[in-house]
Amino acid sequence: MLAAGRGLVLSVLSLGFSLTLFLMTLLSLVFLPLGVGVFTTPWVLHVVRMHADRRRALAGEWAGLHIRTPYRPLPPGPYGVTGYVERCVLLLKDPATWRDFIWLITDAVFGYVLALLPPALIGYGVEGWVMFAGVWHAVAGDYWYGFIHVETFSDAVQCAALGSFVLLLARYANPYLLTAHFQLARGLLAPTRGALLARRVEQLYETRHDAVDTSAAELRRIERDLHDGAQARLVAMGMSLGTIEALVEQDPAKAKQLIAQARESSAEALTELRDLVRGIHPPVLAERGLGDAAQALALRMQLPVEVDIELPGRFAEPVESAAYFAVSEVLTNAVKHAGSEHIWLDIHYSYDAGGMLRISVTDDGQGGADISKGSGIAGIERRLGTFDGILAISSPPGGPTMVTMEIPCRPI
């Protein structure tokens, strides 16, 4: 019954909206040589894409089929006459536009039939029992129910039997018919293999540049920290040792004082070098892995962090490093900006989708976090993008805030 109700909704969308949008698109394309279509086509195709996106969403909600959006990015508005022409040309050059156009007429014909079959089977099965309930008296001799010529009560019994069979068939076939409708839509609305490869190449191009930029920025940070910190202290310590060498015989007391200062400078330089090394790759991460390193990181936070970690073992060193610094950045942001009192850190590994490291950081703060504000979260996203990882934020005003990260990987 649920599939029948959904099929009725889809039949209206297919025959009503898809057919109407197909005709509107066709007319707009015909008017292109006249110049009018240049202004109408972008708006019509925008509505078509909204209609197609809605069908993609229904495919995921009602049939569990994920249909990715294949459209190429468009320049933002507002735009004048030249902008309309440019936008129209970009839309018409996009292969997904023409696949949408073919889908509209396909959906209006074949999609409509597949969507209408579930409610039709239910209605046809109920009709057999309506005949048996007494309606056969009014239509006797002039009515056929399927292959049954309704004339007598025995014919009405046969109608009920056939109706029961049709209802039983609908019980098992309706979900598959609904899925077939969405499979037909996915064949045209999903991106082609060539489009996926082109998008993948573009993504790899972007992540490669991000990785290079990140590495260059990290090298500059290390150089700056060495120059401003440990290097300056070592130079000062060398000058102090030269002074001590000159004073050791003339003023032993002053030499002892300078030796003490040199010892303090050497200890501070050693501490700064250790902090610098820990910032590059924490020793606990190298020695004990991501789980223990994340626990140690949580213990150093100024707020209580409840940790739940379940990992099958170690991962590749670059993956562990990216995950560790991502967790560190998110925890630091939660402490500094969220106004929270408690933080929860969950790190788990799932073997679904070929293996996925899943990390979530939740706080009970004020919410309102936005990936477009500030460079910290955007930096995490770029770092994870190098490994095809993703980052998602759920942070409604008033909280709570949940940052979820996923990295495809396998344990070693």
Legacy VTK file of the C-alpha trace (Angstrom):
# vtk DataFile Version 3.0
C-alpha trace
ASCII
DATASET POLYDATA
POINTS 412 float
0.000 0.000 0.000
2.880 2.345 0.764
4.441 1.594 -2.621
1.042 2.168 -4.261
0.660 5.565 -2.605
4.172 6.581 -3.582
3.580 5.299 -7.099
0.495 7.508 -7.353
2.556 10.539 -6.366
5.264 9.618 -8.872
2.730 9.124 -11.654
1.495 12.680 -11.137
5.076 13.981 -11.162
5.922 11.952 -14.263
2.932 12.729 -16.445
2.194 16.191 -15.104
5.518 17.842 -14.338
7.935 15.896 -16.561
5.772 16.191 -19.672
5.085 19.883 -19.037
8.770 20.659 -18.499
9.695 18.671 -21.615
7.345 20.780 -23.728
8.544 24.022 -22.100
12.188 23.085 -22.713
11.444 22.144 -26.317
9.694 25.467 -26.951
12.502 27.403 -25.292
15.078 25.661 -27.496
12.989 26.419 -30.594
12.976 30.095 -29.633
16.778 30.221 -29.348
17.322 31.438 -32.951
14.856 34.263 -32.256
16.844 35.403 -29.213
13.984 34.885 -26.764
15.229 31.426 -25.848
18.507 32.872 -24.587
16.593 34.424 -21.688
13.996 31.663 -21.126
16.262 28.612 -21.431
18.340 29.223 -18.243
15.183 29.623 -16.153
13.448 26.599 -17.682
16.546 24.423 -17.255
16.860 25.631 -13.659
13.326 24.336 -12.977
14.171 21.090 -14.796
17.196 20.588 -12.554
15.123 21.265 -9.458
12.620 18.647 -10.661
15.436 16.160 -11.371
17.078 16.825 -7.990
13.752 16.155 -6.296
13.527 12.796 -8.083
17.084 11.993 -6.981
16.121 12.780 -3.397
13.008 10.574 -3.618
15.120 7.758 -5.031
17.265 7.847 -1.909
14.343 8.200 0.514
11.934 5.680 -1.060
14.195 3.146 -2.786
17.592 3.544 -1.132
19.208 4.433 -4.476
21.870 7.140 -4.325
21.923 9.237 -7.498
24.731 11.779 -7.618
24.287 15.214 -9.161
26.147 15.424 -12.494
25.908 19.155 -13.254
28.906 21.328 -13.991
29.333 24.439 -11.812
27.835 27.674 -13.116
28.950 31.283 -12.495
26.929 33.029 -9.782
24.355 35.713 -10.589
23.133 38.389 -10.947
24.005 38.845 -14.598
23.001 41.047 -17.533
22.412 40.232 -21.172
25.955 38.954 -21.641
25.613 36.887 -18.489
22.407 35.308 -19.774
24.102 34.375 -23.034
27.109 32.923 -21.204
24.914 30.985 -18.796
22.746 29.650 -21.614
25.823 28.480 -23.546
27.290 26.780 -20.466
24.007 24.994 -19.780
23.688 23.776 -23.357
27.303 22.557 -23.357
26.706 20.473 -20.239
25.943 16.846 -21.262
23.793 16.482 -18.139
21.362 19.051 -19.599
20.599 16.852 -22.588
20.370 13.740 -20.437
17.778 15.584 -18.327
15.911 16.468 -21.523
15.802 12.806 -22.579
14.802 11.785 -19.067
11.811 14.122 -19.081
10.118 12.390 -22.033
11.245 8.952 -20.831
9.815 9.657 -17.403
6.573 10.960 -18.904
6.066 7.654 -20.791
7.860 4.687 -19.245
8.335 6.220 -15.813
4.638 7.044 -15.685
3.682 3.454 -16.519
6.019 1.984 -13.891
4.755 4.442 -11.267
1.090 3.831 -12.082
1.301 0.024 -11.961
1.470 -0.284 -8.123
-1.762 1.664 -7.424
-3.371 0.101 -10.520
-2.724 -3.419 -9.219
-4.241 -2.535 -5.843
-7.262 -0.948 -7.484
-7.763 -3.828 -9.907
-7.566 -6.385 -7.098
-10.096 -4.476 -5.017
-12.392 -4.310 -8.047
-12.698 -8.116 -8.059
-13.970 -8.082 -4.481
-16.325 -5.211 -5.281
-17.877 -7.428 -7.971
-18.210 -10.242 -5.443
-19.793 -7.882 -2.871
-22.893 -7.514 -5.050
-22.060 -5.077 -7.831
-22.178 -8.019 -10.275
-25.995 -7.823 -10.138
-25.933 -4.340 -11.697
-23.465 -5.175 -14.488
-24.387 -8.829 -15.177
-24.064 -9.708 -18.857
-22.423 -6.424 -19.878
-19.127 -6.474 -17.977
-15.804 -8.272 -18.227
-13.404 -8.477 -15.324
-10.181 -9.533 -16.942
-10.998 -12.760 -18.806
-14.169 -13.352 -16.745
-17.546 -12.493 -18.291
-19.631 -11.456 -15.276
-23.108 -12.982 -15.508
-23.770 -15.172 -12.446
-22.749 -15.484 -8.808
-20.155 -18.103 -9.736
-18.575 -15.515 -12.019
-18.494 -13.107 -9.084
-16.684 -15.765 -7.014
-14.137 -16.071 -9.819
-13.758 -12.281 -9.779
-12.948 -12.415 -6.055
-10.424 -15.200 -6.657
-8.751 -13.273 -9.477
-8.814 -10.095 -7.370
-7.095 -11.958 -4.513
-4.408 -13.161 -6.904
-3.846 -9.620 -8.185
-3.633 -8.268 -4.618
-1.139 -11.001 -3.727
0.865 -10.116 -6.819
0.781 -6.444 -5.817
1.951 -7.363 -2.324
5.253 -8.663 -3.698
5.616 -6.759 -6.992
4.808 -3.184 -5.960
8.131 -2.429 -4.197
10.050 -3.811 -7.174
8.002 -1.739 -9.615
8.741 1.371 -7.579
12.449 0.500 -7.551
12.326 -0.083 -11.318
10.958 3.433 -11.749
13.927 4.894 -9.893
16.372 2.584 -11.683
15.083 4.018 -14.952
15.634 7.528 -13.584
19.133 6.680 -12.374
20.095 5.475 -15.832
19.689 9.033 -17.139
20.017 11.284 -14.084
23.227 9.800 -12.692
26.581 11.110 -13.994
28.191 9.063 -16.741
31.480 7.255 -16.287
33.239 9.945 -18.299
31.762 12.681 -16.107
32.840 10.845 -12.966
36.366 10.437 -14.308
36.530 14.124 -15.278
35.315 15.139 -11.812
37.815 12.775 -10.221
40.676 14.247 -12.239
39.615 17.748 -11.237
39.394 16.729 -7.582
42.847 15.120 -7.699
44.220 18.265 -9.358
42.796 20.428 -6.568
43.888 18.141 -3.735
47.382 17.887 -5.207
47.735 21.664 -5.161
46.280 21.781 -1.641
48.793 19.171 -0.497
51.669 21.119 -2.046
50.450 24.380 -0.497
49.996 22.718 2.879
53.487 21.235 2.756
54.979 24.591 1.779
53.118 26.343 4.599
54.298 23.678 7.058
57.904 24.123 5.960
57.616 27.891 6.356
56.168 27.416 9.842
59.005 25.084 10.847
61.597 27.484 9.446
59.986 30.421 11.273
59.776 28.530 14.562
63.401 27.437 14.283
64.586 30.928 13.365
62.606 32.760 16.030
62.927 30.170 18.765
65.571 27.491 19.073
68.041 29.085 16.638
67.969 32.413 18.463
68.519 30.707 21.804
71.396 28.625 20.452
73.062 31.731 19.009
72.641 33.522 22.336
74.038 30.490 24.151
77.093 30.477 21.844
77.724 34.144 22.604
77.380 33.433 26.321
79.920 30.608 26.079
82.340 32.981 24.333
81.904 35.491 27.162
82.359 32.722 29.743
85.604 31.672 28.059
86.911 35.222 28.407
85.734 35.634 32.039
86.504 32.200 33.474
89.892 33.288 34.782
89.259 36.994 35.418
85.804 36.806 37.062
84.859 33.197 37.990
81.693 34.322 39.814
80.359 36.114 36.721
81.361 33.118 34.589
79.364 30.799 36.848
76.326 33.088 36.509
76.614 33.057 32.735
77.014 29.256 32.763
73.731 28.983 34.662
72.036 31.244 32.128
73.487 29.186 29.279
72.171 26.026 30.911
68.677 27.569 31.136
68.873 28.676 27.502
69.892 25.187 26.392
66.989 23.645 28.347
64.543 26.133 26.817
65.938 25.467 23.335
65.569 21.723 23.887
61.969 22.219 25.029
61.181 24.310 21.971
62.756 21.695 19.682
60.675 18.973 21.331
57.515 21.055 20.912
58.419 21.647 17.287
58.975 17.928 16.671
55.729 17.145 18.466
53.964 19.612 16.152
55.415 17.888 13.094
54.687 14.332 14.196
53.922 13.632 17.866
56.077 10.838 19.325
53.045 9.112 20.873
51.444 8.996 17.420
54.523 7.400 15.893
55.008 4.944 18.749
51.465 3.946 19.775
49.144 4.937 16.959
46.095 7.130 16.451
43.992 5.764 19.332
46.502 6.442 22.112
47.570 9.745 20.536
43.937 10.939 20.455
43.480 9.921 24.099
46.629 11.821 25.075
45.383 14.810 23.119
42.024 14.688 24.900
43.742 14.640 28.311
45.587 17.869 27.471
42.372 19.767 26.695
41.133 22.378 29.165
37.613 20.888 29.093
36.591 17.331 29.975
36.607 15.156 26.836
34.804 11.814 26.900
36.622 9.446 24.544
35.230 6.365 22.800
37.815 4.769 20.498
37.589 1.366 18.837
40.174 0.675 16.135
41.363 -2.630 14.636
45.026 -1.545 14.605
47.398 0.922 13.015
46.899 2.788 9.746
49.259 4.279 7.223
51.365 7.038 8.747
49.993 9.860 6.520
46.414 8.826 7.353
47.104 8.751 11.100
48.849 12.119 10.922
45.978 13.737 8.996
43.386 12.285 11.376
45.362 13.338 14.467
45.813 16.969 13.424
42.179 17.135 12.270
41.042 15.962 15.714
43.449 18.410 17.358
42.085 21.351 15.335
38.435 20.462 15.979
38.998 19.963 19.729
40.879 23.254 19.948
38.058 25.059 18.155
35.495 23.507 20.509
37.469 24.681 23.542
38.144 28.200 22.234
34.983 29.174 20.364
32.073 26.863 21.192
31.499 27.960 24.782
30.910 24.323 25.688
31.266 22.510 28.994
31.746 18.980 27.720
33.131 17.356 24.564
32.674 13.846 23.184
35.229 12.253 20.848
34.342 9.065 18.961
36.777 7.277 16.654
35.680 4.033 15.012
36.518 1.987 11.961
33.893 0.511 9.670
34.481 -2.081 6.976
31.556 -0.724 4.955
32.271 0.967 1.608
35.691 -0.695 1.408
36.853 0.499 4.838
36.239 3.866 6.481
37.809 5.625 9.463
35.002 7.631 11.086
35.653 10.411 13.593
33.057 12.581 15.296
33.587 15.425 17.758
30.483 16.690 19.582
30.212 19.546 22.053
27.334 21.054 24.039
28.239 24.620 23.130
26.345 27.473 21.529
26.459 26.115 17.955
26.502 28.252 14.843
29.756 26.826 13.459
30.190 27.469 9.739
32.825 25.976 7.449
32.936 29.225 5.466
33.996 31.236 8.535
37.674 31.039 9.300
40.399 28.914 7.782
40.722 26.203 10.432
37.857 23.961 9.340
38.574 24.664 5.668
42.170 23.599 6.286
40.967 20.346 7.826
38.755 19.737 4.806
41.695 20.293 2.457
43.908 18.005 4.531
41.302 15.223 4.463
40.607 15.817 0.773
44.124 14.590 0.004
42.938 11.137 1.106
39.439 11.447 -0.446
38.145 12.155 3.027
35.095 14.282 3.785
34.043 16.608 6.591
30.494 17.512 7.605
29.277 19.936 10.274
25.926 19.989 12.036
25.751 23.089 14.209
22.300 24.657 14.634
22.077 27.894 16.635
22.043 26.992 20.298
23.957 23.760 19.699
24.987 21.071 19.908
27.763 21.015 17.323
28.836 17.757 15.691
31.815 17.573 13.351
32.001 14.295 11.431
35.037 13.198 9.422
35.480 10.119 7.235
38.702 8.860 5.636
38.743 5.837 3.293
41.592 3.597 4.451
42.559 0.073 5.494
44.373 -1.034 8.650
47.914 -2.296 8.268
LINES 1 413
412 0 1 2 3 4 5 6 7 8 9 10 11 12 13 14 15 16 17 18 19 20 21 22 23 24 25 26 27 28 29 30 31 32 33 34 35 36 37 38 39 40 41 42 43 44 45 46 47 48 49 50 51 52 53 54 55 56 57 58 59 60 61 62 63 64 65 66 67 68 69 70 71 72 73 74 75 76 77 78 79 80 81 82 83 84 85 86 87 88 89 90 91 92 93 94 95 96 97 98 99 100 101 102 103 104 105 106 107 108 109 110 111 112 113 114 115 116 117 118 119 120 121 122 123 124 125 126 127 128 129 130 131 132 133 134 135 136 137 138 139 140 141 142 143 144 145 146 147 148 149 150 151 152 153 154 155 156 157 158 159 160 161 162 163 164 165 166 167 168 169 170 171 172 173 174 175 176 177 178 179 180 181 182 183 184 185 186 187 188 189 190 191 192 193 194 195 196 197 198 199 200 201 202 203 204 205 206 207 208 209 210 211 212 213 214 215 216 217 218 219 220 221 222 223 224 225 226 227 228 229 230 231 232 233 234 235 236 237 238 239 240 241 242 243 244 245 246 247 248 249 250 251 252 253 254 255 256 257 258 259 260 261 262 263 264 265 266 267 268 269 270 271 272 273 274 275 276 277 278 279 280 281 282 283 284 285 286 287 288 289 290 291 292 293 294 295 296 297 298 299 300 301 302 303 304 305 306 307 308 309 310 311 312 313 314 315 316 317 318 319 320 321 322 323 324 325 326 327 328 329 330 331 332 333 334 335 336 337 338 339 340 341 342 343 344 345 346 347 348 349 350 351 352 353 354 355 356 357 358 359 360 361 362 363 364 365 366 367 368 369 370 371 372 373 374 375 376 377 378 379 380 381 382 383 384 385 386 387 388 389 390 391 392 393 394 395 396 397 398 399 400 401 402 403 404 405 406 407 408 409 410 411
